[in-house]
Amino acid sequence: MVSSLKNVFSDLKAELVTSAENQIKNTLPDHKPVASLSDILKNKTTPVILIEPKNSDHDSVHPKSDLTSRIIPLDTNLQFEQLKSTKKGGMIVGCTLAERNQRFKKLGEEKLGNAYVIHEFKGIAPRVRIVGFSQPYDENEWDELADLQTPLATVAQFAFAGLQNITSIYLSHNKIKKVEGYSFAGTSNLKLLVLTNNPIIKIESNAFSGLTNVERLNFPSGVRVLEQDAFNGLDTVGFLKLAFMDLPALREGTFRGLTNVGVLSIQESDLGVIERDAFEGLTFINNLYILNNKIDGIQELNLTQEQRIGFLKLQGNHILEIPRAETLNIGADKLTVISNHFPCDCHIHTLLEGPLANGSLLEFISKNYCISPLEVNGRPMSDIDIDSIGRCQEEVTRGNLEASKDSTSMCCKMKPQISILLCSFVAVFGTFR
C-alpha cells in the first residue's frame, strides 16, 4: 500500500514538473530559439539572471527542476526568453522585459534563496570577448574562454595559449595589473589583441613568447615596468604601439627577440634613460617610431645594419641630455630627426657632428629646437649663434689627447734618428697645444 502511494506521488510530481516546463517553453517567443550561453555573452543590452548553487557539489542540485517546480511563469507573468544551463551547475534566465528580471530576481531569492545565489547582470559586457571564430567552439570550451563575473587581475601563464581558430581577443576593461610569461604561447593568426583600459603595471619577460602573426596589439596607458625580454618570441606583428608609459628606464634587452614588425611606435611616454642595448636583438622592423617622449638621457642607441631597421623616425621628443657621439650608431636605411628639443649648451657641437644630424647640419638646426638654457627654450636651433657656444672642457681635453696620440703615432713611424727628436718634442710640448 505504501509503495503504491509512493509511486502515485512520484508520477504526480513528474507530471507537475513536466507541466511547469511546458509552461515555460510556451512563454518563449515562437520566432526566437532558446539562446545559447555564447549568444547571451555576446548580447550587450539585455539583462539576465544567473542562478548559482551554493553547494559546490553540482550533481546534488537541480536548478532547472527547482526553478520549474517553485516558480510558475504563467502565475507570475514573467515570460522567459532565455533559459540555459551553465557549466558550473547553474542556470541563466532572461525575461522579455528588463523590469521582469527584477521581479524574477526577487521571487527567486524568496523561493530559491536557501540553496542558490541569485545575480543580475545588466547589459552584459563580458570581461573576455573573443570573436571571429573560424570553426565552432562547444559550450564547455566557451566557458573556459569567458567569465561573466570576475574581472581578470592577471593574464596568467598559458591563459590564452594555443588558440588557433579565432581572430580577435578583447581583454579591455578588466583589472589586469600584469601579463605573465608565455600567456599567449602557440596562439597565431590574430587580427587584434586588445589590452586597453587595464591598470597594467608590469609586462614580464616572455609575456608574448610564441604569439605569431598578429595584425595589431593595443596596450593600455600607465605601464611602469617592461622587463628584459618582455617581447621575446613575439614574431610577425603589423602594428605595435607602446604609449603613455611611465618608465624609470628603457632597460637593456627590453626588445630582444622581437622580430618582423611593420610599425613599432614608442610614443607619449616618460622613457627615463635609454640604457645600453635596449634595442639589442630587435630585428626586421620596417618602421621604428620614437615620438613625443621625455628622455632623460641616452646611454647608447645602437641600431646596426644587421638588425634591418627600415625607417627610424625621432620626432617631438624632449631629450634632457645630449648623448656622446660615440654612443650613437644609426644603421637604419632611412633616418628622420625633426621637432625634437635638445639642450643648446656646450654639448651641442657633439650633437651636430654626430649621426643624428644625418649629414645635413642646416636642415637639422632648422627643424629641431632648444630645451635649455631657459632663455632659448622653444626656439629653433637655427635662431641661436652656435659658434658662440664654447665646447665643454671635457671635449676640449679629449680632443687634445686624441690629437697628441695621433701626432705621437705619426712621428714614431719615421726614421729612428728623426723620430726620437720629434717624439721628445711632442711629449714635452704636445699637451700645451
C-alpha positions in Angstrom: 0.0 0.0 0.0 2.8 2.4 1.0 4.8 1.5 -2.1 1.8 2.1 -4.3 1.2 5.6 -2.8 4.9 6.5 -3.4 4.6 5.5 -7.0 1.4 7.6 -7.4 3.1 10.6 -5.7 6.2 10.2 -7.9 4.1 10.1 -11.0 2.2 13.1 -9.9 5.3 15.1 -9.2 6.8 14.2 -12.5 3.6 15.3 -14.3 3.6 18.6 -12.4 7.3 19.3 -13.3 6.7 18.4 -16.9 3.7 20.7 -17.0 5.7 23.6 -15.5 8.5 23.1 -18.0 6.0 23.1 -20.8 4.5 26.3 -19.4 8.0 27.9 -19.5 8.5 26.8 -23.1 5.1 28.2 -24.1 6.1 31.6 -22.8 9.1 31.7 -25.2 8.5 33.7 -28.4 7.8 31.2 -31.3 10.2 33.0 -33.7 13.2 33.1 -31.3 15.1 29.9 -30.3 16.4 29.4 -26.8 19.7 31.4 -26.7 23.0 29.6 -26.0 25.4 30.9 -23.4 27.7 32.3 -26.1 24.7 34.2 -27.6 23.9 35.6 -24.2 27.5 36.6 -23.6 27.6 38.4 -26.9 24.4 40.3 -26.1 25.4 43.8 -24.7 21.9 45.1 -23.9 19.6 42.5 -22.4 20.0 41.9 -18.7 19.9 38.3 -17.4 19.7 36.5 -14.1 22.3 33.9 -13.1 21.3 31.3 -10.6 24.2 29.6 -9.0 24.1 26.7 -6.4 25.6 27.4 -3.0 26.6 23.7 -2.8 29.8 23.1 -4.7 28.6 19.5 -5.5 26.9 20.2 -8.8 25.4 16.7 -9.0 23.3 17.2 -5.9 21.5 20.3 -7.1 18.9 20.5 -9.9 18.3 24.2 -10.7 16.0 23.6 -13.6 13.7 21.3 -11.6 13.8 23.6 -8.7 13.0 26.6 -10.9 10.1 24.9 -12.7 8.6 23.4 -9.5 8.8 26.5 -7.4 8.3 29.4 -9.9 5.5 29.1 -12.4 6.0 31.7 -15.1 2.3 31.9 -16.1 1.3 32.6 -12.5 3.9 35.5 -12.3 3.5 36.7 -15.9 7.3 36.7 -16.3 7.7 35.4 -19.9 11.1 34.0 -20.2 13.1 34.3 -23.4 16.5 33.0 -22.3 16.9 29.8 -20.3 20.2 27.9 -20.3 22.2 25.6 -18.0 25.8 26.6 -17.2 28.9 24.5 -16.8 29.1 25.2 -13.1 25.6 23.8 -12.3 23.6 26.9 -12.5 21.1 28.5 -14.9 21.0 31.7 -16.9 17.5 33.1 -17.2 16.3 36.2 -19.1 12.9 37.7 -19.2 11.4 39.5 -22.2 11.4 42.9 -20.3 14.1 44.3 -18.0 11.7 45.1 -15.2 10.6 41.4 -15.2 14.1 40.4 -14.4 13.8 42.4 -11.1 10.6 40.6 -10.3 12.1 37.2 -11.1 15.2 38.0 -9.0 13.0 38.9 -6.0 10.9 35.8 -6.5 14.0 33.7 -6.9 15.5 34.9 -3.7 12.3 34.1 -1.8 11.8 30.7 -3.4 15.3 29.5 -4.1 17.5 31.6 -1.8 18.3 28.8 0.7 20.0 26.7 -2.0 21.1 29.3 -4.6 22.8 32.6 -5.1 20.9 34.9 -7.5 22.8 37.5 -9.6 21.5 40.1 -12.1 23.8 41.2 -14.9 22.7 44.5 -16.6 23.9 44.9 -20.1 26.3 42.0 -20.5 29.8 43.3 -21.3 32.0 40.1 -20.9 35.4 40.5 -19.4 36.9 38.4 -22.2 35.5 38.8 -25.7 36.7 36.5 -28.4 35.4 37.0 -31.9 36.0 35.8 -35.4 35.8 32.1 -35.0 37.0 30.1 -38.0 35.5 26.9 -36.5 32.8 26.5 -33.8 33.7 26.1 -30.1 31.3 24.0 -28.0 29.8 25.3 -24.8 32.4 23.9 -22.5 35.2 25.5 -24.5 33.5 28.8 -24.4 33.1 28.6 -20.6 36.9 28.2 -20.5 37.4 31.4 -22.5 34.8 33.7 -21.0 33.9 34.5 -17.4 30.8 36.6 -16.7 31.6 37.5 -13.1 35.2 38.1 -12.2 37.4 40.7 -13.9 40.8 39.4 -14.7 43.5 40.6 -12.4 46.4 38.8 -14.1 46.9 37.3 -17.5 48.5 34.1 -16.2 51.0 31.8 -17.9 49.3 29.9 -20.8 46.0 31.6 -20.1 45.4 32.1 -23.8 47.9 29.6 -25.2 47.4 27.5 -28.3 44.3 29.4 -29.7 44.2 28.8 -33.5 40.7 29.4 -34.6 40.0 33.0 -33.5 40.8 36.4 -35.0 40.4 38.8 -32.1 40.8 38.8 -28.3 39.4 41.7 -26.3 40.7 41.9 -22.7 39.8 45.6 -22.1 38.0 46.9 -19.1 39.4 44.3 -16.7 41.6 44.8 -13.7 44.7 43.3 -15.2 47.9 44.5 -13.5 50.4 42.2 -15.1 50.9 39.9 -18.1 52.9 36.9 -17.1 55.3 35.0 -19.3 54.0 32.7 -22.1 50.4 33.9 -21.7 49.8 33.5 -25.4 52.2 30.8 -26.4 51.3 29.0 -29.5 48.4 31.4 -30.5 48.6 32.6 -34.0 46.8 34.5 -36.8 45.1 37.1 -34.6 43.9 40.3 -36.2 43.7 42.1 -32.9 44.7 41.7 -29.3 43.3 44.5 -27.1 44.6 45.2 -23.5 43.4 48.8 -23.2 41.7 50.2 -20.1 43.5 48.0 -17.7 45.8 49.1 -14.8 48.7 47.1 -16.2 51.9 48.0 -14.3 54.3 45.3 -15.4 54.8 43.2 -18.6 57.0 40.3 -17.6 59.7 38.5 -19.6 58.4 36.4 -22.5 54.9 37.7 -21.9 54.1 37.3 -25.6 56.5 34.5 -26.5 55.1 32.2 -29.1 52.5 34.6 -30.2 52.7 35.0 -34.0 51.0 36.7 -36.9 49.2 39.5 -35.1 47.9 42.4 -37.1 47.6 44.8 -34.1 48.5 44.9 -30.4 46.8 47.6 -28.3 48.3 48.3 -24.9 46.9 50.4 -22.1 48.5 53.5 -20.7 50.4 53.6 -17.4 52.8 50.7 -17.9 55.7 51.2 -15.4 57.9 48.1 -15.9 59.0 46.4 -19.1 61.1 43.5 -18.0 64.1 42.3 -20.0 62.9 40.1 -22.9 59.3 41.4 -22.5 58.7 40.9 -26.2 61.0 38.0 -26.7 59.4 35.4 -29.1 56.8 37.8 -30.4 57.0 37.3 -34.2 55.3 39.0 -37.1 53.2 41.9 -35.9 51.6 44.5 -38.1 51.3 47.4 -35.6 52.7 47.5 -32.0 52.1 50.8 -30.1 53.5 51.5 -26.7 52.1 54.8 -25.4 51.7 56.7 -22.1 54.2 54.6 -20.2 56.0 55.9 -17.1 59.3 54.0 -17.1 62.4 54.7 -14.9 64.4 53.4 -17.9 64.2 51.5 -21.2 66.3 48.7 -19.9 68.9 46.5 -21.6 67.3 43.7 -23.6 63.7 45.1 -23.5 63.1 44.4 -27.2 65.4 41.4 -27.5 63.7 38.7 -29.6 61.0 40.9 -31.2 61.1 40.4 -34.9 59.2 41.1 -38.1 57.2 44.2 -37.2 55.5 46.5 -39.6 55.4 49.5 -37.2 56.8 49.7 -33.7 55.8 53.0 -32.2 57.1 54.2 -28.8 55.3 57.4 -28.0 53.9 59.9 -25.5 55.8 58.3 -22.7 58.4 59.1 -20.0 61.2 56.7 -21.0 63.7 57.7 -18.3 67.1 56.7 -19.5 67.6 54.6 -22.7 70.1 52.0 -21.4 72.8 50.3 -23.4 71.5 47.5 -25.6 67.8 48.5 -25.0 67.2 47.7 -28.7 69.7 44.8 -28.9 68.2 41.8 -30.6 65.4 43.7 -32.3 65.3 42.6 -35.9 63.4 43.2 -39.2 61.4 46.3 -38.2 60.0 48.2 -41.2 59.3 51.4 -39.2 60.6 52.3 -35.8 58.9 55.5 -34.4 60.1 57.2 -31.2 57.6 60.1 -30.9 56.8 62.8 -28.3 58.6 61.2 -25.4 60.6 62.6 -22.5 64.0 61.1 -22.5 66.3 61.8 -19.5 69.4 60.5 -21.3 70.7 58.0 -23.8 73.5 55.7 -22.6 73.6 54.2 -26.0 71.5 53.9 -29.2 73.0 51.1 -31.2 71.0 50.1 -34.3 73.1 48.0 -36.6 72.6 47.3 -40.3 72.2 43.6 -39.4 69.1 44.4 -37.4 67.4 45.6 -40.7 65.6 48.7 -39.5 63.9 50.2 -42.5 62.9 53.7 -41.2 63.8 55.3 -37.9 61.8 58.5 -37.0 62.7 60.6 -34.0 60.1 63.3 -33.7 58.8 65.6 -31.0 61.0 64.2 -28.2 62.3 66.2 -25.3 65.9 64.9 -24.7 67.3 66.4 -21.5 70.9 65.3 -22.0 72.8 65.2 -25.3 74.4 61.7 -25.9 78.0 61.4 -26.7 78.6 60.9 -30.4 80.4 57.6 -29.9 77.4 56.1 -28.1 75.2 56.5 -31.3 75.2 54.0 -34.1 72.3 54.5 -36.5 72.2 51.7 -39.1 68.7 52.3 -40.3 68.1 52.6 -44.0 66.3 55.9 -43.6 66.5 58.4 -40.7 64.3 61.4 -39.8 65.0 63.6 -36.8 62.6 66.5 -36.6 60.8 68.7 -34.0 62.9 67.4 -31.1 64.1 69.5 -28.2 67.8 69.3 -27.1 69.9 71.3 -24.7 71.7 74.1 -26.5 74.7 74.0 -24.3 78.4 73.2 -24.7 77.5 69.7 -25.9 75.6 70.9 -28.9 78.7 70.6 -31.0 78.9 66.9 -30.3 75.2 66.6 -31.4 75.7 68.4 -34.6 78.8 66.4 -35.5 77.1 63.1 -34.7 74.9 60.7 -36.7 71.6 62.3 -35.6 72.4 65.3 -37.7 72.2 62.9 -40.6 74.8 64.8 -42.7 72.7 67.9 -43.1 73.5 70.5 -40.5 71.3 73.2 -41.9 68.2 71.0 -42.1 68.8 69.6 -38.6 69.1 73.0 -36.9 66.1 74.4 -38.8 63.8 71.5 -37.8 64.8 70.9 -34.1 64.6 73.1 -31.0 66.4 74.2 -27.8 65.0 73.0 -24.5 67.7 74.8 -22.4 69.0 77.2 -21.3 65.8 78.8 -20.3 66.3 82.0 -22.4 66.3 79.9 -25.6 63.7 77.3 -24.6 61.4 76.5 -27.5 63.4 78.4 -30.1 64.7 76.7 -33.3 68.4 75.9 -33.1 68.8 78.0 -36.3 67.9 81.1 -34.2 70.9 80.9 -32.0 74.6 81.6 -32.7 76.0 78.1 -32.3 79.6 79.3 -32.9 79.4 81.5 -29.9 78.8 78.5 -27.6 82.1 77.2 -26.4 82.8 73.5 -26.3 82.7 71.6 -23.0 86.1 71.3 -21.2 85.9 67.5 -21.3 85.5 67.7 -25.1 88.5 70.1 -25.5 90.7 67.8 -23.2 89.6 64.7 -25.1 90.3 66.4 -28.4 93.8 67.4 -27.3 94.6 64.0 -26.0 93.5 62.4 -29.3 95.5 64.8 -31.3 98.5 64.1 -29.2 98.1 60.4 -29.7 97.8 60.9 -33.4 100.9 63.0 -33.6 102.9 60.6 -31.4 101.8 57.7 -33.6 102.8 59.5 -36.8 106.2 60.7 -35.7 107.2 57.4 -34.2 106.8 55.8 -37.7 109.6 58.0 -39.1 113.3 57.1 -39.2 114.7 56.4 -35.7 117.1 59.4 -35.6 114.3 61.9 -36.6 111.5 60.2 -34.6 113.5 60.4 -31.3 113.7 64.2 -31.6 110.1 64.7 -32.7 108.6 62.3 -30.2 110.5 64.0 -27.4 109.2 67.4 -28.6 105.6 66.1 -28.7 106.0 64.6 -25.3 107.2 67.9 -23.8 105.0 70.4 -25.7 102.1 68.4 -27.1 99.8 68.8 -24.1 100.1 72.6 -24.4 98.6 72.8 -27.9 
